[in-house]
Amino acid sequence: MKKSNIVIYCLALLMLSAVFSGCASTRTQESTGQYVDDSVITTKVKTLIAADDFLKSFQISVETFQGTVQLSGFVNSVQASDKAGQIARSIQGVKAVTNNLIVK
């Protein structure tokens, strides 16, 4: 009887560790928590860009992966590109900004 309890506890521990390791992030995949955090960052950056009178007329795409914000699209000046980068950097939780905005 005692051996069967030990086996059950070991199996339960093994299953629990498999569940938690399944939610862990890798270099190419985010955990659920990181995905939610990145979604919040993306939403905040998009909101601030849309609220800015200087930038709201441009179509700027924002994507976030593990705290790194990527900006892409077209703007008409270097100042607009720099301003979008500054806005992205101002958000809490942003680790880096990749500014791929093209000046046309």
N, CA, C and O atoms as CSV, one atom per row, in Angstrom:
chain,resi,resn,atom,element,x,y,z
A,1,MET,N,N,0.817,-1.193,0.000
A,1,MET,CA,C,0.000,0.000,0.000
A,1,MET,C,C,0.859,1.254,0.000
A,1,MET,O,O,0.548,2.219,-0.697
A,2,LYS,N,N,1.918,1.248,0.762
A,2,LYS,CA,C,2.774,2.410,0.862
A,2,LYS,C,C,3.514,2.648,-0.448
A,2,LYS,O,O,3.715,3.796,-0.844
A,3,LYS,N,N,3.925,1.569,-1.129
A,3,LYS,CA,C,4.611,1.703,-2.407
A,3,LYS,C,C,3.694,2.306,-3.466
A,3,LYS,O,O,4.142,3.100,-4.293
A,4,SER,N,N,2.444,1.944,-3.447
A,4,SER,CA,C,1.508,2.483,-4.443
A,4,SER,C,C,1.290,3.980,-4.228
A,4,SER,O,O,1.127,4.719,-5.199
A,5,ASN,N,N,1.284,4.440,-2.979
A,5,ASN,CA,C,1.166,5.877,-2.705
A,5,ASN,C,C,2.391,6.628,-3.221
A,5,ASN,O,O,2.258,7.719,-3.777
A,6,ILE,N,N,3.556,6.067,-3.047
A,6,ILE,CA,C,4.786,6.702,-3.521
A,6,ILE,C,C,4.769,6.789,-5.048
A,6,ILE,O,O,5.160,7.807,-5.620
A,7,VAL,N,N,4.318,5.728,-5.700
A,7,VAL,CA,C,4.240,5.727,-7.160
A,7,VAL,C,C,3.241,6.786,-7.639
A,7,VAL,O,O,3.506,7.488,-8.615
A,8,ILE,N,N,2.119,6.901,-6.971
A,8,ILE,CA,C,1.100,7.894,-7.342
A,8,ILE,C,C,1.656,9.303,-7.155
A,8,ILE,O,O,1.456,10.156,-8.020
A,9,TYR,N,N,2.343,9.565,-6.055
A,9,TYR,CA,C,2.937,10.881,-5.820
A,9,TYR,C,C,3.990,11.206,-6.874
A,9,TYR,O,O,4.059,12.336,-7.356
A,10,CYS,N,N,4.803,10.226,-7.230
A,10,CYS,CA,C,5.832,10.447,-8.255
A,10,CYS,C,C,5.196,10.756,-9.609
A,10,CYS,O,O,5.655,11.649,-10.320
A,11,LEU,N,N,4.146,10.026,-9.966
A,11,LEU,CA,C,3.451,10.284,-11.228
A,11,LEU,C,C,2.803,11.670,-11.235
A,11,LEU,O,O,2.840,12.382,-12.239
A,12,ALA,N,N,2.213,12.035,-10.103
A,12,ALA,CA,C,1.592,13.362,-10.004
A,12,ALA,C,C,2.646,14.455,-10.135
A,12,ALA,O,O,2.418,15.458,-10.812
A,13,LEU,N,N,3.787,14.271,-9.500
A,13,LEU,CA,C,4.878,15.244,-9.593
A,13,LEU,C,C,5.414,15.327,-11.019
A,13,LEU,O,O,5.718,16.416,-11.506
A,14,LEU,N,N,5.531,14.198,-11.680
A,14,LEU,CA,C,5.994,14.161,-13.063
A,14,LEU,C,C,5.014,14.895,-13.986
A,14,LEU,O,O,5.426,15.662,-14.856
A,15,MET,N,N,3.727,14.654,-13.787
A,15,MET,CA,C,2.717,15.323,-14.606
A,15,MET,C,C,2.714,16.828,-14.349
A,15,MET,O,O,2.572,17.611,-15.288
A,16,LEU,N,N,2.867,17.237,-13.110
A,16,LEU,CA,C,2.894,18.653,-12.769
A,16,LEU,C,C,4.097,19.345,-13.392
A,16,LEU,O,O,3.976,20.455,-13.910
A,17,SER,N,N,5.249,18.700,-13.343
A,17,SER,CA,C,6.439,19.303,-13.953
A,17,SER,C,C,6.302,19.383,-15.473
A,17,SER,O,O,6.810,20.324,-16.083
A,18,ALA,N,N,5.629,18.419,-16.093
A,18,ALA,CA,C,5.402,18.460,-17.541
A,18,ALA,C,C,4.473,19.609,-17.914
A,18,ALA,O,O,4.667,20.260,-18.941
A,19,VAL,N,N,3.469,19.856,-17.088
A,19,VAL,CA,C,2.538,20.969,-17.348
A,19,VAL,C,C,3.269,22.293,-17.260
A,19,VAL,O,O,3.102,23.147,-18.130
A,20,PHE,N,N,4.082,22.482,-16.221
A,20,PHE,CA,C,4.792,23.751,-16.065
A,20,PHE,C,C,5.870,23.954,-17.114
A,20,PHE,O,O,6.089,25.082,-17.555
A,21,SER,N,N,6.535,22.914,-17.518
A,21,SER,CA,C,7.555,23.075,-18.560
A,21,SER,C,C,6.913,23.331,-19.915
A,21,SER,O,O,7.549,23.924,-20.787
A,22,GLY,N,N,5.683,22.905,-20.114
A,22,GLY,CA,C,4.962,23.178,-21.350
A,22,GLY,C,C,4.584,24.644,-21.480
A,22,GLY,O,O,4.362,25.119,-22.594
A,23,CYS,N,N,4.504,25.371,-20.378
A,23,CYS,CA,C,4.163,26.793,-20.392
A,23,CYS,C,C,5.397,27.680,-20.414
A,23,CYS,O,O,5.274,28.903,-20.469
A,24,ALA,N,N,6.567,27.093,-20.373
A,24,ALA,CA,C,7.795,27.881,-20.367
A,24,ALA,C,C,8.093,28.418,-21.755
A,24,ALA,O,O,7.674,27.857,-22.767
A,25,SER,N,N,8.830,29.520,-21.775
A,25,SER,CA,C,9.161,30.112,-23.063
A,25,SER,C,C,10.483,29.563,-23.580
A,25,SER,O,O,11.321,29.072,-22.825
A,26,THR,N,N,10.635,29.666,-24.891
A,26,THR,CA,C,11.895,29.333,-25.529
A,26,THR,C,C,12.344,30.551,-26.306
A,26,THR,O,O,11.700,31.599,-26.254
A,27,ARG,N,N,13.440,30.418,-27.023
A,27,ARG,CA,C,13.957,31.540,-27.784
A,27,ARG,C,C,13.005,31.955,-28.891
A,27,ARG,O,O,12.955,33.129,-29.255
A,28,THR,N,N,12.257,31.016,-29.425
A,28,THR,CA,C,11.376,31.309,-30.553
A,28,THR,C,C,9.895,31.294,-30.182
A,28,THR,O,O,9.049,31.563,-31.034
A,29,GLN,N,N,9.571,30.988,-28.942
A,29,GLN,CA,C,8.172,30.898,-28.530
A,29,GLN,C,C,8.008,31.532,-27.160
A,29,GLN,O,O,8.842,31.336,-26.276
A,30,GLU,N,N,6.939,32.286,-26.982
A,30,GLU,CA,C,6.676,32.961,-25.729
A,30,GLU,C,C,5.811,32.104,-24.810
A,30,GLU,O,O,5.037,31.260,-25.263
A,31,SER,N,N,5.963,32.341,-23.518
A,31,SER,CA,C,5.032,31.736,-22.569
A,31,SER,C,C,3.728,32.522,-22.621
A,31,SER,O,O,3.662,33.586,-23.236
A,32,THR,N,N,2.718,32.010,-21.991
A,32,THR,CA,C,1.420,32.681,-21.984
A,32,THR,C,C,1.520,34.051,-21.331
A,32,THR,O,O,0.945,35.016,-21.834
A,33,GLY,N,N,2.227,34.149,-20.240
A,33,GLY,CA,C,2.389,35.429,-19.552
A,33,GLY,C,C,3.131,36.445,-20.401
A,33,GLY,O,O,2.755,37.616,-20.441
A,34,GLN,N,N,4.182,36.007,-21.080
A,34,GLN,CA,C,4.929,36.908,-21.951
A,34,GLN,C,C,4.071,37.369,-23.120
A,34,GLN,O,O,4.162,38.523,-23.539
A,35,TYR,N,N,3.250,36.489,-23.642
A,35,TYR,CA,C,2.369,36.853,-24.751
A,35,TYR,C,C,1.400,37.957,-24.324
A,35,TYR,O,O,1.169,38.917,-25.060
A,36,VAL,N,N,0.840,37.804,-23.127
A,36,VAL,CA,C,-0.083,38.814,-22.614
A,36,VAL,C,C,0.657,40.131,-22.381
A,36,VAL,O,O,0.154,41.193,-22.747
A,37,ASP,N,N,1.843,40.074,-21.779
A,37,ASP,CA,C,2.627,41.284,-21.542
A,37,ASP,C,C,2.963,41.984,-22.855
A,37,ASP,O,O,2.856,43.206,-22.953
A,38,ASP,N,N,3.366,41.216,-23.859
A,38,ASP,CA,C,3.698,41.792,-25.160
A,38,ASP,C,C,2.477,42.405,-25.830
A,38,ASP,O,O,2.587,43.431,-26.501
A,39,SER,N,N,1.322,41.789,-25.655
A,39,SER,CA,C,0.090,42.343,-26.214
A,39,SER,C,C,-0.244,43.688,-25.575
A,39,SER,O,O,-0.695,44.610,-26.255
A,40,VAL,N,N,-0.024,43.793,-24.280
A,40,VAL,CA,C,-0.275,45.054,-23.575
A,40,VAL,C,C,0.684,46.129,-24.075
A,40,VAL,O,O,0.274,47.263,-24.319
A,41,ILE,N,N,1.957,45.776,-24.228
A,41,ILE,CA,C,2.943,46.736,-24.732
A,41,ILE,C,C,2.551,47.203,-26.129
A,41,ILE,O,O,2.563,48.402,-26.404
A,42,THR,N,N,2.204,46.272,-27.011
A,42,THR,CA,C,1.816,46.618,-28.383
A,42,THR,C,C,0.629,47.571,-28.381
A,42,THR,O,O,0.622,48.558,-29.116
A,43,THR,N,N,-0.365,47.280,-27.564
A,43,THR,CA,C,-1.557,48.126,-27.492
A,43,THR,C,C,-1.216,49.530,-27.001
A,43,THR,O,O,-1.726,50.515,-27.534
A,44,LYS,N,N,-0.358,49.625,-25.988
A,44,LYS,CA,C,0.029,50.936,-25.466
A,44,LYS,C,C,0.781,51.750,-26.516
A,44,LYS,O,O,0.523,52.942,-26.681
A,45,VAL,N,N,1.711,51.110,-27.227
A,45,VAL,CA,C,2.475,51.822,-28.254
A,45,VAL,C,C,1.543,52.299,-29.365
A,45,VAL,O,O,1.624,53.452,-29.789
A,46,LYS,N,N,0.666,51.425,-29.836
A,46,LYS,CA,C,-0.282,51.812,-30.900
A,46,LYS,C,C,-1.173,52.967,-30.455
A,46,LYS,O,O,-1.440,53.882,-31.234
A,47,THR,N,N,-1.635,52.928,-29.206
A,47,THR,CA,C,-2.503,53.979,-28.688
A,47,THR,C,C,-1.780,55.316,-28.636
A,47,THR,O,O,-2.342,56.339,-29.029
A,48,LEU,N,N,-0.542,55.320,-28.157
A,48,LEU,CA,C,0.206,56.569,-28.063
A,48,LEU,C,C,0.564,57.115,-29.446
A,48,LEU,O,O,0.561,58.330,-29.647
A,49,ILE,N,N,0.869,56.241,-30.391
A,49,ILE,CA,C,1.166,56.692,-31.750
A,49,ILE,C,C,-0.091,57.283,-32.393
A,49,ILE,O,O,-0.019,58.313,-33.063
A,50,ALA,N,N,-1.236,56.638,-32.193
A,50,ALA,CA,C,-2.489,57.136,-32.762
A,50,ALA,C,C,-2.915,58.453,-32.124
A,50,ALA,O,O,-3.586,59.261,-32.766
A,51,ALA,N,N,-2.533,58.680,-30.866
A,51,ALA,CA,C,-2.903,59.906,-30.167
A,51,ALA,C,C,-1.967,61.069,-30.504
A,51,ALA,O,O,-2.307,62.228,-30.269
A,52,ASP,N,N,-0.806,60.763,-31.047
A,52,ASP,CA,C,0.161,61.809,-31.382
A,52,ASP,C,C,-0.232,62.484,-32.696
A,52,ASP,O,O,-0.374,61.813,-33.718
A,53,ASP,N,N,-0.408,63.800,-32.676
A,53,ASP,CA,C,-0.835,64.539,-33.873
A,53,ASP,C,C,0.165,64.410,-35.016
A,53,ASP,O,O,-0.225,64.402,-36.184
A,54,PHE,N,N,1.435,64.312,-34.693
A,54,PHE,CA,C,2.479,64.245,-35.709
A,54,PHE,C,C,2.520,62.873,-36.399
A,54,PHE,O,O,2.867,62.786,-37.577
A,55,LEU,N,N,2.170,61.810,-35.677
A,55,LEU,CA,C,2.317,60.444,-36.198
A,55,LEU,C,C,1.017,59.768,-36.615
A,55,LEU,O,O,1.055,58.754,-37.312
A,56,LYS,N,N,-0.122,60.299,-36.211
A,56,LYS,CA,C,-1.376,59.574,-36.425
A,56,LYS,C,C,-1.748,59.392,-37.889
A,56,LYS,O,O,-2.548,58.514,-38.208
A,57,SER,N,N,-1.190,60.198,-38.787
A,57,SER,CA,C,-1.536,60.072,-40.199
A,57,SER,C,C,-0.737,58.970,-40.906
A,57,SER,O,O,-1.038,58.628,-42.050
A,58,PHE,N,N,0.262,58.420,-40.245
A,58,PHE,CA,C,1.096,57.379,-40.852
A,58,PHE,C,C,0.586,55.996,-40.456
A,58,PHE,O,O,0.007,55.813,-39.385
A,59,GLN,N,N,0.813,55.036,-41.338
A,59,GLN,CA,C,0.467,53.651,-41.027
A,59,GLN,C,C,1.713,52.972,-40.471
A,59,GLN,O,O,2.583,52.528,-41.220
A,60,ILE,N,N,1.782,52.901,-39.162
A,60,ILE,CA,C,2.929,52.306,-38.481
A,60,ILE,C,C,2.476,51.007,-37.835
A,60,ILE,O,O,1.557,50.989,-37.016
A,61,SER,N,N,3.135,49.925,-38.217
A,61,SER,CA,C,2.838,48.613,-37.628
A,61,SER,C,C,3.706,48.413,-36.398
A,61,SER,O,O,4.879,48.786,-36.380
A,62,VAL,N,N,3.115,47.820,-35.374
A,62,VAL,CA,C,3.823,47.573,-34.117
A,62,VAL,C,C,3.675,46.103,-33.771
A,62,VAL,O,O,2.565,45.575,-33.709
A,63,GLU,N,N,4.800,45.451,-33.548
A,63,GLU,CA,C,4.810,44.065,-33.084
A,63,GLU,C,C,5.770,43.958,-31.918
A,63,GLU,O,O,6.807,44.622,-31.900
A,64,THR,N,N,5.432,43.126,-30.944
A,64,THR,CA,C,6.276,42.950,-29.771
A,64,THR,C,C,6.530,41.474,-29.545
A,64,THR,O,O,5.605,40.662,-29.582
A,65,PHE,N,N,7.802,41.124,-29.307
A,65,PHE,CA,C,8.165,39.744,-28.992
A,65,PHE,C,C,9.178,39.766,-27.863
A,65,PHE,O,O,10.280,40.290,-28.024
A,66,GLN,N,N,8.817,39.209,-26.742
A,66,GLN,CA,C,9.650,39.122,-25.551
A,66,GLN,C,C,10.224,40.484,-25.156
A,66,GLN,O,O,11.405,40.601,-24.828
A,67,GLY,N,N,9.371,41.509,-25.194
A,67,GLY,CA,C,9.754,42.842,-24.749
A,67,GLY,C,C,10.430,43.702,-25.787
A,67,GLY,O,O,10.698,44.876,-25.533
A,68,THR,N,N,10.717,43.144,-26.961
A,68,THR,CA,C,11.340,43.918,-28.033
A,68,THR,C,C,10.249,44.378,-28.999
A,68,THR,O,O,9.532,43.566,-29.584
A,69,VAL,N,N,10.140,45.699,-29.151
A,69,VAL,CA,C,9.128,46.289,-30.019
A,69,VAL,C,C,9.729,46.518,-31.397
A,69,VAL,O,O,10.819,47.075,-31.525
A,70,GLN,N,N,9.010,46.083,-32.430
A,70,GLN,CA,C,9.439,46.315,-33.810
A,70,GLN,C,C,8.443,47.253,-34.467
A,70,GLN,O,O,7.243,46.981,-34.512
A,71,LEU,N,N,8.964,48.366,-34.977
A,71,LEU,CA,C,8.156,49.333,-35.703
A,71,LEU,C,C,8.449,49.187,-37.184
A,71,LEU,O,O,9.611,49.111,-37.585
A,72,SER,N,N,7.405,49.148,-38.000
A,72,SER,CA,C,7.601,49.063,-39.444
A,72,SER,C,C,6.533,49.887,-40.143
A,72,SER,O,O,5.455,50.131,-39.601
A,73,GLY,N,N,6.857,50.308,-41.356
A,73,GLY,CA,C,5.934,51.120,-42.131
A,73,GLY,C,C,6.684,52.260,-42.803
A,73,GLY,O,O,7.911,52.243,-42.894
A,74,PHE,N,N,5.937,53.243,-43.268
A,74,PHE,CA,C,6.517,54.375,-43.982
A,74,PHE,C,C,6.155,55.673,-43.279
A,74,PHE,O,O,5.018,55.859,-42.846
A,75,VAL,N,N,7.117,56.558,-43.171
A,75,VAL,CA,C,6.912,57.913,-42.646
A,75,VAL,C,C,7.567,58.888,-43.615
A,75,VAL,O,O,8.315,58.481,-44.505
A,76,ASN,N,N,7.282,60.187,-43.440
A,76,ASN,CA,C,7.830,61.143,-44.404
A,76,ASN,C,C,9.040,61.908,-43.905
A,76,ASN,O,O,9.560,62.760,-44.624
A,77,SER,N,N,9.508,61.628,-42.684
A,77,SER,CA,C,10.688,62.335,-42.190
A,77,SER,C,C,11.419,61.492,-41.143
A,77,SER,O,O,10.855,60.581,-40.537
A,78,VAL,N,N,12.675,61.828,-40.961
A,78,VAL,CA,C,13.481,61.160,-39.936
A,78,VAL,C,C,12.938,61.512,-38.552
A,78,VAL,O,O,12.990,60.692,-37.636
A,79,GLN,N,N,12.415,62.734,-38.402
A,79,GLN,CA,C,11.854,63.155,-37.119
A,79,GLN,C,C,10.669,62.277,-36.724
A,79,GLN,O,O,10.512,61.932,-35.553
A,80,ALA,N,N,9.838,61.918,-37.698
A,80,ALA,CA,C,8.692,61.046,-37.413
A,80,ALA,C,C,9.166,59.660,-36.977
A,80,ALA,O,O,8.601,59.061,-36.062
A,81,SER,N,N,10.197,59.164,-37.634
A,81,SER,CA,C,10.752,57.864,-37.276
A,81,SER,C,C,11.325,57.895,-35.859
A,81,SER,O,O,11.094,56.987,-35.062
A,82,ASP,N,N,12.077,58.957,-35.562
A,82,ASP,CA,C,12.666,59.090,-34.226
A,82,ASP,C,C,11.598,59.238,-33.147
A,82,ASP,O,O,11.719,58.664,-32.065
A,83,LYS,N,N,10.563,59.998,-33.441
A,83,LYS,CA,C,9.484,60.215,-32.466
A,83,LYS,C,C,8.762,58.898,-32.159
A,83,LYS,O,O,8.451,58.620,-31.000
A,84,ALA,N,N,8.495,58.089,-33.185
A,84,ALA,CA,C,7.851,56.788,-32.959
A,84,ALA,C,C,8.731,55.894,-32.088
A,84,ALA,O,O,8.229,55.194,-31.209
A,85,GLY,N,N,10.040,55.917,-32.328
A,85,GLY,CA,C,10.966,55.142,-31.502
A,85,GLY,C,C,10.978,55.609,-30.061
A,85,GLY,O,O,11.035,54.794,-29.140
A,86,GLN,N,N,10.925,56.930,-29.858
A,86,GLN,CA,C,10.892,57.478,-28.496
A,86,GLN,C,C,9.614,57.063,-27.770
A,86,GLN,O,O,9.642,56.732,-26.584
A,87,ILE,N,N,8.506,57.083,-28.485
A,87,ILE,CA,C,7.237,56.675,-27.875
A,87,ILE,C,C,7.311,55.212,-27.452
A,87,ILE,O,O,6.889,54.863,-26.349
A,88,ALA,N,N,7.839,54.364,-28.313
A,88,ALA,CA,C,7.939,52.934,-27.984
A,88,ALA,C,C,8.852,52.711,-26.780
A,88,ALA,O,O,8.548,51.885,-25.919
A,89,ARG,N,N,9.961,53.435,-26.713
A,89,ARG,CA,C,10.897,53.279,-25.596
A,89,ARG,C,C,10.299,53.762,-24.275
A,89,ARG,O,O,10.726,53.320,-23.208
A,90,SER,N,N,9.325,54.657,-24.334
A,90,SER,CA,C,8.761,55.234,-23.111
A,90,SER,C,C,7.823,54.284,-22.374
A,90,SER,O,O,7.464,54.545,-21.226
A,91,ILE,N,N,7.426,53.203,-23.004
A,91,ILE,CA,C,6.485,52.264,-22.395
A,91,ILE,C,C,7.216,51.348,-21.416
A,91,ILE,O,O,8.279,50.807,-21.722
A,92,GLN,N,N,6.624,51.187,-20.237
A,92,GLN,CA,C,7.211,50.298,-19.240
A,92,GLN,C,C,7.177,48.862,-19.735
A,92,GLN,O,O,6.160,48.408,-20.258
A,93,GLY,N,N,8.275,48.151,-19.575
A,93,GLY,CA,C,8.359,46.754,-19.987
A,93,GLY,C,C,9.060,46.555,-21.316
A,93,GLY,O,O,9.373,45.424,-21.688
A,94,VAL,N,N,9.312,47.647,-22.040
A,94,VAL,CA,C,10.013,47.548,-23.326
A,94,VAL,C,C,11.503,47.381,-23.050
A,94,VAL,O,O,12.115,48.200,-22.363
A,95,LYS,N,N,12.076,46.315,-23.593
A,95,LYS,CA,C,13.502,46.042,-23.406
A,95,LYS,C,C,14.340,46.650,-24.521
A,95,LYS,O,O,15.458,47.111,-24.289
A,96,ALA,N,N,13.788,46.649,-25.743
A,96,ALA,CA,C,14.513,47.188,-26.897
A,96,ALA,C,C,13.502,47.597,-27.958
A,96,ALA,O,O,12.361,47.135,-27.955
A,97,VAL,N,N,13.933,48.466,-28.862
A,97,VAL,CA,C,13.087,48.894,-29.968
A,97,VAL,C,C,13.867,48.703,-31.259
A,97,VAL,O,O,14.989,49.192,-31.396
A,98,THR,N,N,13.265,47.985,-32.206
A,98,THR,CA,C,13.820,47.828,-33.545
A,98,THR,C,C,12.998,48.725,-34.454
A,98,THR,O,O,11.844,48.431,-34.766
A,99,ASN,N,N,13.617,49.829,-34.874
A,99,ASN,CA,C,12.905,50.815,-35.671
A,99,ASN,C,C,13.185,50.556,-37.148
A,99,ASN,O,O,14.225,50.959,-37.670
A,100,ASN,N,N,12.256,49.885,-37.814
A,100,ASN,CA,C,12.380,49.583,-39.243
A,100,ASN,C,C,11.505,50.509,-40.096
A,100,ASN,O,O,11.109,50.150,-41.206
A,101,LEU,N,N,11.209,51.696,-39.571
A,101,LEU,CA,C,10.409,52.646,-40.326
A,101,LEU,C,C,11.222,53.187,-41.496
A,101,LEU,O,O,12.400,53.508,-41.341
A,102,ILE,N,N,10.600,53.287,-42.657
A,102,ILE,CA,C,11.283,53.748,-43.863
A,102,ILE,C,C,10.808,55.165,-44.167
A,102,ILE,O,O,9.609,55.442,-44.209
A,103,VAL,N,N,11.780,56.055,-44.377
A,103,VAL,CA,C,11.460,57.433,-44.755
A,103,VAL,C,C,11.312,57.486,-46.253
A,103,VAL,O,O,12.227,57.120,-46.990
A,104,LYS,N,N,10.131,57.951,-46.718
A,104,LYS,CA,C,9.913,58.022,-48.176
A,104,LYS,C,C,9.899,59.461,-48.656
A,104,LYS,O,O,9.729,59.712,-49.849
